[in-house]
Amino acid sequence: MPAIYSAFDIFALASHREGMPRSAIEASAMARAVVATNIRGCREVVDDGKTGILTPVRDAAALAGAFESLAAAPELRASMGDTGRQRALSRFDEEQVIERTLAVYRRLLAAKGRS
């Protein structure tokens, strides 16, 4: 997948329903600006205007407009990609996610008097 993501200038995920979009996380980690629909999951990955652009669901004109604005602004794409990479590494690194999950389990067990 790294070879595929690195071939993109812009990553798109035009979905009307999504869980946590791993593909958008991967594209962000590869320093790609992301255009995605403004839905749960995508909002967790894309910081609108900073790491990419969120568009309304089923709004082809807004989606096209987001692509046009990023296609015309390579510096903005690069900035969004860099910011998205830092966000992906800090929020979605698997080791950190696992450690945060284990910390919650430890805290809950300690509250019940178990270790």
Secondary structure, 3 states (H helix, E strand, C coil): CHHHHHHCCEEEECCCCCCCCHHHHHHHHCCCEEEEECCCCHHHHCCECCCEEEECCCCHHHHHHHHHHHHCCHHHHHHHHHHHHHHHHHHHCHHHHHHHHHHHHHHHHHHCCCC
